[in-house]
């Protein structure tokens, strides 16, 4: 599966903040949201670059991790404090 990833650039390369819920660092943010990309480009004048990214697949030669479940501890008896 190939995912579209948009790199959004602000006119100010020193901008650090949030626009339309997207967090920018150094004037750059990344999103997969096509609509959000369009809003930032048309309403804010930001620039966008599109790239196609193939997500990483889990390593097949990795060893499985064994998880042991321990029973929850019994609750302590309530004391009156007297």
Buried (B, 14 or more C-beta within 10 A) or exposed (E): EEEEBBBBBBEEEEBEEEBBEBEBEEBBBBBEBEEBBEBBBEEEEBEBEEEEEEEEEEEEEEEEEEEEEEEEEEEEEEEEEE
